[in-house]
Amino acid sequence: MTDVDITASAAARVAAIAGKQGKPAILRLAVDGGGCAGFQYKFEMAEHVDSGDTVAERDGVRLVVDAVSLDLLRGSAVDYVENMGGAAFRVTNPNAASGCGCGTSFSI
């Protein structure tokens, strides 16, 4: 099992955002304390990969996770979902015991 993964849909979205912003196609996923369920996912476009980051790559796009966040994200996959409620990156996290309805926070 890989530490983290990024789906083709998420990779395509990151590539589109990076192209518009003129930045590298690197999406950083981190975990912060807070959110309605205890922890929340934080996404941001990154300029580079830091030493100690875990990297997943698909279609030339990189997903990077720092060592501290990796403990809470191991085995997770990032997807990009569009539906009636809008469009967003979603994390499928096997370590999360519960989540919130908005899908942006979780508990373990």
N, C-alpha and C positions, 0 to 999 in steps of 0.2 A: 504494500500500500504506500502511495506517495504521501508526503507530509501534508501538502496542500495541492489543489488543482484549480484550474480555471477552464470554464467551458468555452466552446467555439463562439457562442453567442456573446459571452462576456468579453472575450478577446477582441471580437469585431467591434464592440462598443468602445473599448479602451483605445483601439487603434483609431477610431473615428474622432474621439475626444482629443487624443494626442495630436492628430493631424490638424485639427482646428486650432489648437493652442500652440502648435509648433514645438511640442515637447516630445521627449522620448516616450515610447509606448510601455510605460511602467506604472502599474497600479499597486499602491501600498495598502495593505490591509492590516489594521492593528486593532487591539482590544483595549478599551478604556473602561475604567470603573464608572458606574452610573447607568442611566437608562432605566426603564420601568421594570426590568427583570434582574438588575444587578450588574451586568456588563453590557457594553454596547460596541457594535462594530463601527470602525472608523475607516473610511475610504478616502484616499487622496492620490492625485497624480504625483509621481516621484521623478526627480531629476536623475537619480542614480541609484544603484544597488549599494547598500552599506555592507561593510564586512560583518559577518555573523548573520546576515539575512538568509532565509530559506527562499529559494526561487523556483517557481513553476513557470514553464514557458509553453505557449501554444500559438502557432501562426505568427511568430515574431513578436508576440506580446509577452511581457513578463509580469507575473504576480509576485510581489515580495512581502515577506512577513518577518518581523523582527523576532529574536530568540525568546523574549519574554512572552509575546503574544502567541508564539507557536505552541506553547504548552496547552493553551486553551483552544487552539485551532487545528491541531493535528488531525488529519483525515478529512478536513473540510474541503468543500468545493464552492467556488464563487461562480454564480450564474447571473445573466442579465435577463430579466423577465419584463415583458410588456403585457399589460392586461387592462381591463376597464378602469382599474384603480390608478393607473399610471404606469410608469416604467422605473425600474430600480435594479441595482445590484442586490442579489440575495445570497446569503451564505447558508449552505447545508452543512450543519455542524453536528457530527455524531457525539460530541462531548456535552452538548447542551441538554440539560435535564428538562428545561422548559424554556419557552420563548414568549414574546409578546405578540400581539396581533399585527403590529406593524412590521415585524420581522427584523428590526434593527437592534434588538437587545435580547439577552438570554441569561440564564442562570445555570450553574453546574452543581 
